[in-house]
Amino acid sequence: MTHKDAGLVFNIQQFSVHDGPGIRTIVFFKGCPLRCQWCANPESQNQNTELSFNYNKCIGTKECALCIKACPEEAIAESGDNSIKINRELCVNCNICAGVCPAKALEIFGRFMTVNEVLKIVEEDSVFYSRSGGGITLSGGEPLMQADFAWQLLKEAKSRGINTAIETCGYANWDNAKKVFKYVNTVFYDIKCLDADKHKQFTSVSNKIILDNLEKLCREFPHIPVIVRTPVIPGFNDGAEDIIAIRDYIKNIPNISYELLAYHRFGESKYPYLGRDYLFKDAEPLSQERIKQLKAIVE
C-alpha cells in the first residue's frame, strides 16, 4: 500500500449518536488548517503521523530505556527524573521507539488506511445503521484536507448503501469541497465567529473562506441538510452579540439549522503527550444557566 492509495486516520469511533442521524461510525481524519486554541483533539492538527508520550505509563529509564537505544535519530534522551525527553525537532515519527515500548507509553497518532480497510470496520455495525438510519461520519481534524481520500471513501460508502455525513470547519479549496459534498447526506458546518480579526487571533486563519464556502454549499447543494454548529468558548465567542451575529447571518439561508456546543476540557490531558501547552488552561466551562440563555437566543 502506498500513501497515495490511503488516508491518514487517527481514530475510528463506533456507536456514536451525536454526529448525524441514527447510530454512526466516526472516522477521524488527521490534519487541520486551523489551530483553535481550545482544540479538544490536538493530535488531529498535524498532517503527519505524530509521536505521543504518556509520562504516567513510562516504566523508567533505569528499568527500561529501550526507546533511547532504539531511536535511530537520537531524538530520545534521559530526562533526569527516571524518564525520557523527546527532541521533537529531531524526531521523524518513524514509530521504532513506539514499537519497542513495553508499556505503550510511546504511541504514534495516525495510520494510513485504504477505503476498504475503513469500510470493513464501518460495516461491522451495518445492522445498527439499517435499524436506526445511521451510517458513516467523517470528522477530524478536517476531512477536506484529504479531499481525494474523503471523496473516494464517501463515494464507495454511498455505493454500498451507507448513509454519509461530514463535520467540517469549511476552510478548504471549493473545488475539493464540492467534489466531497456530492456524496454527503448531511453536513455539520462549524461557524465559530463572524468577527474576522477575532477569528484569526484564536484559530490562526480568517473566516472569509469558511463563510464563502458555506454560501456556495447551500446554493449549489440546496437538498443537503446543513447543521451549523458553534462551539461556545469562554472569552472568545460566549457573548450574546457573537451568537446573535451568527444566528442572523444564517437565518435567511434555506435548509440550515443552528445549534450550540458547550466548551469542555476533555482534550487538555493530551497536550503534554505531544509536548505542547494547553492555551486555554485558565478558561472555565460556562455554567448550564449561561448555556441555556445562549441557546434561548438561537431558538
Backbone hydrogen bonds, N-H to C=O, Kabsch-Sander energy under -0.5 kcal/mol:
donor,donor_aa,acceptor,acceptor_aa,energy
5,D,2,T,-1.5
6,A,3,H,-1.6
7,G,113,M,-2.7
9,V,7,G,-0.7
9,V,111,R,-2.6
10,F,28,F,-2.4
11,N,28,F,-0.9
13,Q,26,I,-2.7
14,Q,12,I,-0.6
16,S,24,R,-2.8
24,R,16,S,-3.0
25,T,135,G,-2.4
26,I,13,Q,-3.2
26,I,24,R,-0.5
27,V,25,T,-0.5
27,V,137,T,-2.7
28,F,11,N,-2.9
28,F,26,I,-0.6
29,F,27,V,-0.7
29,F,139,S,-2.8
30,K,8,L,-2.6
31,G,44,S,-3.6
32,C,45,Q,-2.0
35,R,203,T,-3.2
37,Q,202,F,-1.7
39,C,36,C,-1.7
44,S,41,N,-2.4
45,Q,42,P,-1.2
46,N,42,P,-0.5
50,E,109,F,-1.8
52,S,107,E,-3.3
53,F,273,Y,-2.1
54,N,105,A,-2.8
55,Y,53,F,-0.8
57,K,54,N,-1.5
58,C,54,N,-0.7
58,C,55,Y,-0.9
64,C,60,G,-2.1
69,K,65,A,-1.6
70,A,66,L,-1.9
71,C,67,C,-1.9
74,E,71,C,-0.9
77,A,85,K,-2.2
79,S,83,S,-2.2
85,K,77,A,-2.5
87,N,75,A,-3.3
87,N,85,K,-0.5
88,R,86,I,-1.1
90,L,87,N,-1.1
91,C,87,N,-1.7
99,G,95,N,-1.7
100,V,96,I,-1.0
100,V,97,C,-0.6
101,C,97,C,-0.9
104,K,101,C,-0.9
107,E,52,S,-2.0
107,E,105,A,-0.5
109,F,50,E,-3.5
109,F,107,E,-0.5
110,G,108,I,-0.6
111,R,9,V,-2.5
113,M,7,G,-2.6
118,V,114,T,-2.1
119,L,115,V,-2.7
120,K,116,N,-1.7
121,I,117,E,-1.1
121,I,118,V,-0.6
122,V,118,V,-2.3
123,E,119,L,-2.8
124,E,121,I,-1.1
125,D,122,V,-1.5
126,S,123,E,-1.5
128,F,125,D,-1.0
129,Y,125,D,-1.5
130,S,126,S,-2.2
131,R,127,V,-1.2
132,S,128,F,-2.0
133,G,129,Y,-2.5
134,G,129,Y,-0.7
135,G,23,I,-0.8
136,I,163,N,-2.6
137,T,25,T,-2.5
138,L,165,A,-2.4
139,S,27,V,-3.0
142,E,31,G,-2.8
145,M,142,E,-1.9
146,Q,143,P,-1.7
147,A,144,L,-0.9
150,A,146,Q,-2.7
151,W,147,A,-2.9
152,Q,148,D,-2.2
153,L,149,F,-2.7
154,L,150,A,-2.7
155,K,151,W,-2.5
156,E,152,Q,-2.1
157,A,153,L,-2.2
158,K,154,L,-2.8
159,S,155,K,-1.9
160,R,156,E,-1.1
160,R,157,A,-0.6
161,G,158,K,-1.8
162,I,157,A,-2.6
163,N,134,G,-0.7
165,A,136,I,-1.6
166,I,186,T,-1.6
167,E,138,L,-3.0
168,T,166,I,-0.5
168,T,188,F,-2.8
172,A,170,G,-1.3
177,A,173,N,-2.4
178,K,174,W,-3.4
179,K,175,D,-1.5
180,V,176,N,-1.4
181,F,177,A,-2.8
182,K,178,K,-1.2
183,Y,180,V,-2.0
184,V,181,F,-1.6
185,N,164,T,-1.7
186,T,164,T,-1.1
187,V,225,P,-2.2
188,F,166,I,-3.2
189,Y,187,V,-0.6
189,Y,227,I,-2.6
190,D,168,T,-2.6
190,D,188,F,-0.5
191,I,229,R,-2.6
196,A,194,L,-0.8
199,H,195,D,-2.6
200,K,196,A,-2.2
201,Q,197,D,-2.2
202,F,198,K,-2.0
203,T,199,H,-1.9
204,S,200,K,-2.0
211,L,207,N,-2.5
212,D,208,K,-2.7
213,N,209,I,-2.5
214,L,210,I,-1.7
215,E,211,L,-1.9
216,K,212,D,-2.1
217,L,213,N,-2.8
218,C,214,L,-2.3
219,R,215,E,-1.8
220,E,216,K,-3.0
221,F,217,L,-2.0
224,I,221,F,-1.9
226,V,255,N,-2.1
227,I,187,V,-3.1
228,V,226,V,-0.7
228,V,257,S,-2.9
229,R,189,Y,-2.6
230,T,259,E,-1.7
232,V,230,T,-0.6
232,V,261,L,-3.3
233,I,231,P,-0.8
236,F,233,I,-2.1
237,N,233,I,-1.8
238,D,233,I,-0.6
242,D,239,G,-0.8
243,I,239,G,-1.6
244,I,240,A,-2.7
245,A,241,E,-1.9
246,I,242,D,-1.6
247,R,243,I,-2.7
248,D,244,I,-2.8
249,Y,245,A,-1.6
250,I,246,I,-1.9
251,K,247,R,-1.1
253,I,250,I,-1.9
256,I,253,I,-0.7
257,S,226,V,-2.3
259,E,228,V,-2.4
261,L,230,T,-2.7
263,Y,232,V,-1.0
268,E,265,R,-1.5
270,K,267,G,-1.5
271,Y,267,G,-0.5
271,Y,268,E,-1.3
274,L,270,K,-0.8
274,L,271,Y,-1.3
275,G,272,P,-1.5
276,R,271,Y,-2.4
279,L,277,D,-0.8
280,F,37,Q,-0.5
281,K,278,Y,-1.2
283,A,280,F,-1.7
291,I,287,S,-2.3
292,K,288,Q,-2.3
293,Q,289,E,-2.1
294,L,290,R,-2.2
295,K,291,I,-2.6
296,A,292,K,-1.6
297,I,293,Q,-1.1
298,V,294,L,-1.5
299,E,295,K,-2.5
